[in-house]
Amino acid sequence: MSEESQIFVIKTTANQERSVATALARVVKKEKSDIRAILAPDELKGYVLVEAPKSGIVELAIQTIPHARALVRGSSTIAEIEHFLKPKPVVTGIKEGAIIEVTSGPFKGEKARVKRVDEGHEEITVELFDAVVPIPITIRGDTVRVLKKEFEN
């Protein structure tokens, strides 16, 4: 286990990345393979990233896994996949004045205008359109869907 690690890419069936990663984790645990990390980022459709010292270890591990199509030739470095390892704030792209729809919680289905964005807490403050009295409410950024990226003047 002292060999230098490399990042290998497994091609999978579309929308089966998580199931391949889970199955691979089970195989690694059962067979005690020298696979050090498994990553299935949401932004990378159809692929799973695996950290191991040699490609042969990964090829052996994926032979029995359904939806694991093939090992992509070559390898990557940590620097090339580093952007997948850093979490992105859920309020990225939401600006003050934008029109949003609440997708969960007690205000589900309501439309509102964004009044303030708090990236530190990943929350937004909105005013509901259908409210009799415009009261600002603060909700988590991952519970909304942006409808219009309008800006207030």
N, CA, C and O of each residue as an XYZ file, in Angstrom:
612
protein
N       0.809     -1.208      0.000
C       0.000      0.000      0.000
C       0.851      1.271      0.000
O       0.323      2.362      0.214
N       2.136      1.148     -0.232
C       2.992      2.323     -0.219
C       3.189      2.924     -1.602
O       3.825      3.970     -1.730
N       2.656      2.283     -2.647
C       2.791      2.794     -4.008
C       2.029      4.106     -4.185
O       1.047      4.373     -3.492
N       2.505      4.911     -5.125
C       1.861      6.179     -5.448
C       0.479      5.931     -6.058
O       0.318      5.052     -6.903
N      -0.506      6.704     -5.628
C      -1.870      6.552     -6.149
C      -2.059      7.298     -7.455
O      -1.403      8.307     -7.714
N      -2.964      6.787     -8.272
C      -3.385      7.439     -9.502
C      -4.908      7.442     -9.510
O      -5.549      6.675     -8.792
N      -5.467      8.308    -10.327
C      -6.921      8.371    -10.452
C      -7.308      7.713    -11.778
O      -6.812      8.092    -12.840
N      -8.197      6.725    -11.701
C      -8.680      6.027    -12.888
C     -10.162      6.327    -13.062
O     -10.866      6.610    -12.092
N     -10.628      6.264    -14.299
C     -12.016      6.608    -14.622
C     -12.727      5.374    -15.151
O     -12.259      4.716    -16.080
N     -13.881      5.071    -14.537
C     -14.707      3.950    -14.978
C     -15.901      4.521    -15.728
O     -16.616      5.376    -15.206
N     -16.116      4.050    -16.951
C     -17.299      4.447    -17.727
C     -18.463      3.577    -17.273
O     -18.339      2.357    -17.165
N     -19.605      4.228    -17.006
C     -20.779      3.506    -16.515
C     -21.995      3.785    -17.398
O     -21.967      4.660    -18.263
N     -23.054      3.027    -17.162
C     -24.335      3.314    -17.782
C     -24.829      4.642    -17.205
O     -24.625      4.913    -16.022
N     -25.474      5.469    -18.024
C     -25.987      6.762    -17.560
C     -26.919      6.574    -16.364
O     -27.735      5.651    -16.344
N     -26.796      7.433    -15.393
C     -27.605      7.451    -14.167
C     -27.394      6.225    -13.273
O     -28.220      5.949    -12.403
N     -26.310      5.497    -13.474
C     -25.994      4.346    -12.618
C     -24.678      4.557    -11.869
O     -24.110      3.608    -11.329
N     -24.196      5.798    -11.838
C     -22.905      6.091    -11.215
C     -22.887      5.707     -9.731
O     -21.933      5.094     -9.254
N     -23.936      6.069     -9.018
C     -23.998      5.773     -7.573
C     -24.063      4.268     -7.314
O     -23.400      3.768     -6.405
N     -24.853      3.548     -8.102
C     -24.967      2.107     -7.883
C     -23.648      1.406     -8.195
O     -23.285      0.445     -7.516
N     -22.928      1.874     -9.214
C     -21.609      1.309     -9.530
C     -20.639      1.593     -8.388
O     -19.894      0.705     -7.973
N     -20.641      2.823     -7.877
C     -19.746      3.186     -6.778
C     -20.043      2.353     -5.530
O     -19.121      1.892     -4.858
N     -21.318      2.160     -5.220
C     -21.713      1.359     -4.057
C     -21.298     -0.100     -4.225
O     -20.753     -0.704     -3.301
N     -21.555     -0.662     -5.398
C     -21.179     -2.054     -5.671
C     -19.664     -2.220     -5.624
O     -19.158     -3.215     -5.105
N     -18.945     -1.247     -6.165
C     -17.484     -1.289     -6.143
C     -16.960     -1.244     -4.710
O     -16.009     -1.948     -4.370
N     -17.573     -0.427     -3.882
C     -17.171     -0.348     -2.475
C     -17.367     -1.700     -1.780
O     -16.528     -2.110     -0.977
N     -18.473     -2.395     -2.087
C     -18.716     -3.720     -1.508
C     -17.658     -4.725     -1.959
O     -17.155     -5.508     -1.153
N     -17.324     -4.701     -3.249
C     -16.308     -5.615     -3.798
C     -14.946     -5.344     -3.142
O     -14.236     -6.277     -2.769
N     -14.595     -4.075     -3.008
C     -13.310     -3.695     -2.405
C     -13.230     -4.189     -0.968
O     -12.204     -4.719     -0.542
N     -14.321     -4.013     -0.221
C     -14.345     -4.440      1.179
C     -14.253     -5.967      1.290
O     -13.539     -6.496      2.141
N     -14.984     -6.660      0.419
C     -15.019     -8.124      0.462
C     -13.672     -8.730      0.063
O     -13.173     -9.640      0.725
N     -13.088     -8.219     -1.023
C     -11.854     -8.791     -1.552
C     -10.594     -8.117     -1.023
O      -9.480     -8.537     -1.337
N     -10.771     -7.067     -0.216
C      -9.654     -6.303      0.341
C      -8.698     -5.811     -0.747
O      -7.480     -5.943     -0.626
N      -9.269     -5.243     -1.810
C      -8.486     -4.672     -2.912
C      -7.806     -3.385     -2.458
O      -8.226     -2.755     -1.488
N      -6.755     -3.009     -3.172
C      -6.023     -1.782     -2.833
C      -6.620     -0.573     -3.569
O      -5.896      0.212     -4.182
N      -7.937     -0.440     -3.500
C      -8.607      0.744     -4.030
C      -8.808      1.673     -2.845
O      -9.424      1.307     -1.844
N      -8.276      2.884     -2.978
C      -8.208      3.797     -1.824
C      -9.371      4.766     -1.722
O      -9.712      5.208     -0.624
N      -9.987      5.101     -2.847
C     -11.116      6.033     -2.823
C     -11.992      5.832     -4.052
O     -11.512      5.450     -5.120
N     -13.293      6.099     -3.882
C     -14.268      6.002     -4.968
C     -15.094      7.286     -4.936
O     -15.582      7.686     -3.879
N     -15.249      7.931     -6.096
C     -15.988      9.190     -6.159
C     -16.922      9.170     -7.360
O     -16.500      8.886     -8.481
N     -18.198      9.475     -7.117
C     -19.191      9.568     -8.197
C     -19.808     10.965     -8.148
O     -20.912     11.131     -7.630
N     -19.104     11.985     -8.687
C     -19.634     13.358     -8.624
C     -20.876     13.533     -9.489
O     -20.961     12.980    -10.586
N     -21.838     14.306     -8.989
C     -23.089     14.546     -9.710
C     -22.855     15.227    -11.061
O     -23.598     14.986    -12.013
N     -21.822     16.080    -11.147
C     -21.565     16.826    -12.376
C     -20.977     15.953    -13.487
O     -20.971     16.358    -14.649
N     -20.487     14.772    -13.147
C     -19.803     13.914    -14.111
C     -20.698     12.719    -14.439
O     -20.592     11.663    -13.815
N     -21.577     12.897    -15.422
C     -22.543     11.851    -15.776
C     -21.863     10.718    -16.537
O     -21.103     10.957    -17.476
N     -22.140      9.494    -16.128
C     -21.629      8.330    -16.839
C     -20.233      7.890    -16.445
O     -19.654      7.025    -17.104
N     -19.673      8.467    -15.379
C     -18.312      8.116    -14.974
C     -18.186      8.050    -13.459
O     -18.879      8.761    -12.732
N     -17.281      7.176    -12.991
C     -16.931      7.071    -11.572
C     -15.414      7.183    -11.496
O     -14.703      6.570    -12.293
N     -14.918      7.962    -10.540
C     -13.480      8.139    -10.349
C     -13.001      7.212     -9.238
O     -13.664      7.071     -8.210
N     -11.844      6.577     -9.448
C     -11.316      5.615     -8.483
C      -9.831      5.900     -8.259
O      -9.083      6.116     -9.213
N      -9.414      5.898     -7.001
C      -8.004      6.080     -6.658
C      -7.409      4.719     -6.341
O      -7.899      4.004     -5.467
N      -6.338      4.364     -7.064
C      -5.660      3.080     -6.867
C      -4.231      3.197     -7.389
O      -3.929      4.107     -8.161
N      -3.340      2.280     -6.972
C      -1.960      2.345     -7.464
C      -1.792      1.871     -8.910
O      -0.928      2.383     -9.622
N      -2.606      0.898     -9.361
C      -2.477      0.347    -10.718
C      -3.851      0.158    -11.347
O      -4.838     -0.077    -10.650
N      -3.903      0.264    -12.664
C      -5.176      0.102    -13.371
C      -5.691     -1.331    -13.298
O      -6.901     -1.557    -13.320
N      -4.781     -2.301    -13.212
C      -5.177     -3.708    -13.148
C      -6.048     -4.016    -11.945
O      -6.943     -4.857    -12.026
N      -5.798     -3.347    -10.838
C      -6.591     -3.545     -9.622
C      -8.035     -3.117     -9.873
O      -8.975     -3.792     -9.453
N      -8.198     -1.997    -10.557
C      -9.535     -1.469    -10.853
C     -10.237     -2.374    -11.865
O     -11.421     -2.674    -11.710
N      -9.519     -2.808    -12.892
C     -10.109     -3.691    -13.906
C     -10.637     -4.980    -13.288
O     -11.724     -5.440    -13.638
N      -9.868     -5.561    -12.371
C     -10.320     -6.783    -11.688
C     -11.565     -6.524    -10.856
O     -12.492     -7.333    -10.847
N     -11.584     -5.401    -10.160
C     -12.694     -5.086     -9.258
C     -14.004     -4.856    -10.006
O     -15.068     -5.194     -9.489
N     -13.949     -4.280    -11.227
C     -15.198     -3.940    -11.924
C     -15.725     -5.054    -12.824
O     -16.781     -4.894    -13.436
N     -15.023     -6.166    -12.919
C     -15.451     -7.253    -13.807
C     -16.854     -7.767    -13.519
O     -17.592     -8.078    -14.454
N     -17.234     -7.862    -12.271
C     -18.538     -8.436    -11.914
C     -19.598     -7.382    -11.585
O     -20.715     -7.728    -11.200
N     -19.261     -6.125    -11.733
C     -20.184     -5.056    -11.336
C     -21.102     -4.681    -12.506
O     -20.630     -4.294    -13.575
N     -22.428     -4.803    -12.289
C     -23.364     -4.413    -13.353
C     -23.268     -2.906    -13.610
O     -23.017     -2.140    -12.679
N     -23.459     -2.485    -14.823
C     -23.454     -1.093    -15.264
C     -22.070     -0.471    -15.326
O     -21.946      0.675    -15.759
N     -21.019     -1.178    -14.913
C     -19.651     -0.686    -15.088
C     -19.211     -1.157    -16.466
O     -18.951     -2.343    -16.666
N     -19.128     -0.236    -17.412
C     -18.871     -0.588    -18.802
C     -17.399     -0.905    -19.070
O     -17.083     -1.980    -19.580
N     -16.498      0.018    -18.731
C     -15.079     -0.181    -19.037
C     -14.232      0.817    -18.253
O     -14.732      1.808    -17.720
N     -12.957      0.527    -18.200
C     -11.997      1.442    -17.597
C     -11.447      2.316    -18.721
O     -10.958      1.799    -19.725
N     -11.524      3.628    -18.558
C     -11.013      4.555    -19.564
C      -9.485      4.490    -19.539
O      -8.879      4.486    -18.467
N      -8.866      4.439    -20.713
C      -7.407      4.347    -20.785
C      -6.748      5.558    -20.157
O      -7.278      6.668    -20.217
N      -5.581      5.337    -19.549
C      -4.821      6.423    -18.940
C      -5.267      6.693    -17.520
O      -6.165      6.032    -16.999
N      -4.633      7.668    -16.904
C      -4.971      8.030    -15.530
C      -4.940      9.540    -15.365
O      -4.445     10.258    -16.234
N      -5.463     10.011    -14.261
C      -5.490     11.431    -13.940
C      -4.716     11.674    -12.665
O      -4.229     10.744    -12.023
N      -4.613     12.939    -12.312
C      -3.973     13.303    -11.048
C      -5.031     13.935    -10.147
O      -6.126     14.283    -10.589
N      -4.676     14.069     -8.889
C      -5.582     14.718     -7.932
C      -5.859     16.152     -8.376
O      -6.986     16.630     -8.244
N      -4.852     16.841     -8.898
C      -5.020     18.226     -9.331
C      -6.091     18.359    -10.406
O      -6.819     19.351    -10.431
N      -6.197     17.367    -11.299
C      -7.182     17.423    -12.378
C      -8.619     17.217    -11.899
O      -9.556     17.679    -12.550
N      -8.802     16.538    -10.783
C     -10.172     16.287    -10.291
C     -10.480     17.074     -9.019
O     -11.536     16.887     -8.416
N      -9.576     17.941     -8.614
C      -9.733     18.675     -7.360
C     -11.030     19.478     -7.281
O     -11.621     19.602     -6.208
N     -11.474     20.026     -8.419
C     -12.699     20.825     -8.415
C     -13.935     19.993     -8.058
O     -14.942     20.557     -7.628
N     -13.884     18.665     -8.227
C     -15.002     17.813     -7.823
C     -15.016     17.597     -6.309
O     -16.045     17.227     -5.745
N     -13.891     17.824     -5.659
C     -13.763     17.540     -4.231
C     -14.216     18.693     -3.351
O     -14.480     18.500     -2.165
N     -14.308     19.885     -3.917
C     -14.713     21.061     -3.144
C     -16.209     21.274     -3.297
O     -16.693     21.402     -4.422
N     -16.963     21.314     -2.187
C     -18.408     21.521     -2.299
C     -18.728     22.933     -2.791
O     -18.085     23.904     -2.391
N     -19.721     23.027     -3.654
C     -20.147     24.324     -4.164
C     -21.335     24.806     -3.336
O     -22.226     24.020     -3.014
N     -21.354     26.095     -2.988
C     -22.502     26.607     -2.237
C     -23.783     26.444     -3.051
O     -23.792     26.688     -4.258
N     -24.866     26.031     -2.385
C     -26.128     25.792     -3.093
C     -26.787     27.084     -3.551
O     -27.699     27.044     -4.377
N     -26.349     28.226     -3.035
C     -26.953     29.495     -3.437
C     -26.203     30.145     -4.594
O     -26.543     31.257     -5.000
N     -25.189     29.469     -5.133
C     -24.458     30.004     -6.274
C     -25.417     30.175     -7.448
O     -26.165     29.256     -7.779
N     -25.397     31.330     -8.067
C     -26.272     31.592     -9.211
C     -27.590     32.231     -8.833
O     -28.330     32.675     -9.710
N     -27.903     32.288     -7.546
C     -29.137     32.953     -7.103
C     -28.761     34.379     -6.716
O     -27.908     34.592     -5.854
N     -29.400     35.349     -7.356
C     -29.105     36.768     -7.115
C     -30.329     37.461     -6.549
O     -31.454     36.984     -6.697
N     -30.095     38.596     -5.896
C     -31.195     39.409     -5.386
C     -32.070     39.839     -6.560
O     -31.560     40.225     -7.611
N     -33.380     39.770     -6.378
C     -34.329     40.154     -7.415
C     -34.793     38.991     -8.280
O     -35.740     39.136     -9.053
N     -34.141     37.844     -8.159
C     -34.526     36.681     -8.961
C     -35.893     36.163     -8.517
O     -36.274     36.296     -7.354
N     -36.616     35.579     -9.453
C     -37.908     34.960     -9.150
C     -37.645     33.472     -8.944
O     -37.045     32.820     -9.799
N     -38.093     32.938     -7.809
C     -37.854     31.525     -7.493
C     -39.167     30.819     -7.171
O     -40.189     31.454     -6.910
N     -39.110     29.495     -7.198
C     -40.229     28.677     -6.748
C     -39.705     27.813     -5.609
O     -38.639     27.210     -5.733
N     -40.430     27.744     -4.514
C     -40.042     26.912     -3.373
C     -40.395     25.465     -3.715
O     -41.524     25.174     -4.110
N     -39.414     24.549     -3.560
C     -39.622     23.160     -3.977
C     -39.907     22.200     -2.831
O     -40.254     21.043     -3.073
N     -39.767     22.654     -1.586
C     -40.112     21.784     -0.455
C     -40.400     22.629      0.779
O     -40.121     23.827      0.817
N     -40.960     21.979      1.772
C     -41.307     22.677      3.005
C     -42.728     23.200      2.987
O     -43.498     22.880      2.081
N     -43.087     24.011      3.989
C     -44.473     24.486      4.107
C     -44.891     25.442      2.986
O     -46.086     25.628      2.755
N     -43.939     26.044      2.296
C     -44.262     26.980      1.224
C     -44.059     26.353     -0.160
O     -43.912     27.074     -1.147
N     -44.051     25.033     -0.239
C     -43.821     24.328     -1.502
C     -44.807     24.794     -2.566
O     -46.010     24.884     -2.323
N     -44.266     25.093     -3.770
C     -45.099     25.529     -4.883
C     -45.305     27.035     -4.947
O     -45.800     27.548     -5.950
N     -44.932     27.749     -3.890
C     -45.089     29.208     -3.863
C     -43.989     29.869     -4.677
O     -42.853     29.397     -4.718
N     -44.352     30.979     -5.327
C     -43.366     31.767     -6.058
C     -43.003     32.980     -5.205
O     -43.831     33.508     -4.462
N     -41.744     33.411     -5.330
C     -41.277     34.518     -4.498
C     -40.147     35.266     -5.195
O     -39.557     34.784     -6.162
N     -39.860     36.471     -4.669
C     -38.737     37.275     -5.165
C     -37.640     37.253     -4.091
O     -37.913     37.438     -2.905
N     -36.402     37.026     -4.527
C     -35.266     36.977     -3.612
C     -34.926     38.385     -3.151
O     -34.736     39.288     -3.966
N     -34.853     38.563     -1.837
C     -34.514     39.862     -1.259
C     -33.070     39.914     -0.774
O     -32.432     40.966     -0.820
N     -32.550     38.759     -0.303
C     -31.183     38.728      0.221
C     -30.626     37.315      0.075
O     -31.356     36.334      0.215
N     -29.311     37.219     -0.211
C     -28.637     35.935     -0.341
C     -27.527     35.879      0.700
O     -26.676     36.766      0.756
N     -27.540     34.825      1.531
C     -26.508     34.623      2.548
C     -25.705     33.380      2.167
O     -26.089     32.256      2.490
N     -24.571     33.600      1.468
C     -23.783     32.466      0.992
C     -23.124     31.701      2.133
O     -22.914     30.493      2.024
N     -22.796     32.383      3.218
C     -22.157     31.732      4.363
C     -23.032     30.659      4.984
O     -22.551     29.578      5.323
N     -24.316     30.956      5.132
C     -25.258     30.000      5.716
C     -26.037     29.229      4.654
O     -26.846     28.362      4.984
N     -25.796     29.545      3.376
C     -26.487     28.926      2.246
C     -28.003     29.082      2.368
O     -28.764     28.140      2.147
N     -28.416     30.291      2.723
C     -29.839     30.615      2.875
C     -30.173     31.826      2.029
O     -29.304     32.633      1.698
N     -31.452     31.941      1.683
C     -31.922     33.130      0.989
C     -33.158     33.656      1.704
O     -33.939     32.893      2.273
N     -33.321     34.975      1.664
C     -34.506     35.613      2.225
C     -35.380     36.030      1.054
O     -34.917     36.695      0.128
N     -36.646     35.634      1.101
C     -37.568     35.901      0.002
C     -38.855     36.522      0.509
O     -39.177     36.438      1.694
N     -39.593     37.153     -0.409
C     -40.954     37.626     -0.121
C     -41.892     36.892     -1.060
O     -41.733     36.946     -2.279
N     -42.869     36.208     -0.489
C     -43.830     35.434     -1.284
C     -44.755     36.366     -2.061
O     -45.168     37.406     -1.548
N     -45.077     35.994     -3.294
C     -45.973     36.807     -4.126
C     -47.407     36.753     -3.638
O     -48.090     37.777     -3.642
N     -47.885     35.593     -3.217
C     -49.292     35.418     -2.870
C     -49.624     35.778     -1.428
O     -50.755     35.567     -0.991
N     -48.669     36.314     -0.683
C     -48.933     36.670      0.715
C     -49.721     37.978      0.769
O     -49.483     38.893     -0.021
N     -50.666     38.053      1.717
C     -51.481     39.259      1.883
C     -50.587     40.407      2.347
O     -50.672     41.523      1.834
N     -49.728     40.112      3.328
C     -48.768     41.090      3.829
C     -47.380     40.584      3.452
O     -47.041     39.455      3.805
N     -46.558     41.374      2.746
C     -45.234     40.889      2.340
C     -44.287     40.740      3.535
O     -43.700     41.713      4.009
N     -44.156     39.509      4.003
C     -43.268     39.209      5.132
C     -42.066     38.446      4.586
O     -42.230     37.437      3.899
N     -40.861     38.922      4.887
C     -39.685     38.188      4.415
C     -39.508     36.875      5.187
O     -39.609     36.849      6.414
N     -39.244     35.793      4.457
C     -38.961     34.515      5.102
C     -37.586     34.039      4.629
O     -37.190     34.301      3.494
N     -36.874     33.350      5.493
C     -35.555     32.836      5.169
C     -35.658     31.328      5.003
O     -36.178     30.632      5.875
N     -35.154     30.825      3.865
C     -35.209     29.389      3.574
C     -33.851     28.927      3.047
O     -33.039     29.732      2.591
N     -33.624     27.625      3.117
C     -32.369     27.055      2.618
C     -32.313     27.170      1.103
O     -33.335     27.047      0.427
N     -31.125     27.407      0.574
C     -30.942     27.594     -0.858
C     -31.207     26.357     -1.692
O     -31.484     26.463     -2.886
N     -31.125     25.173     -1.071
C     -31.354     23.948     -1.851
C     -32.820     23.571     -1.933
O     -33.159     22.528     -2.494
N     -33.707     24.409     -1.377
C     -35.143     24.127     -1.437
C     -35.862     25.038     -2.425
O     -37.084     25.181     -2.369
N     -35.094     25.660     -3.341
C     -35.705     26.551     -4.322
C     -35.222     26.214     -5.728
O     -34.187     25.577     -5.924
N     -36.011     26.668     -6.697
C     -35.656     26.533     -8.109
C     -35.811     27.918     -8.724
O     -36.855     28.554     -8.582
N     -34.765     28.383     -9.411
C     -34.793     29.712    -10.019
C     -35.663     29.661    -11.282
O     -35.449     28.832    -12.167
N     -36.650     30.569    -11.344
C     -37.519     30.666    -12.512
C     -37.029     31.759    -13.467
O     -36.935     31.538    -14.675
N     -36.719     32.936    -12.918
C     -36.211     34.056    -13.727
C     -35.076     34.704    -12.978
O     -35.161     34.938    -11.773
N     -34.003     34.996    -13.706
C     -32.867     35.687    -13.092
C     -33.020     37.187    -13.296
O     -32.142     37.843    -13.856
N     -34.153     37.723    -12.834
C     -34.461     39.137    -12.953
C     -33.744     39.921    -11.877
O     -33.453     39.395    -10.803
N     -33.464     41.165    -12.161
C     -32.814     42.003    -11.160
C     -33.693     43.216    -10.873
O     -34.311     43.786    -11.773
N     -33.733     43.596     -9.592
C     -34.488     44.794     -9.176
C     -33.698     46.034     -9.567
O     -32.467     46.029     -9.533
N     -34.394     47.081     -9.934
C     -33.704     48.338    -10.254
C     -33.857     49.320     -9.137
O     -33.344     50.436     -9.222
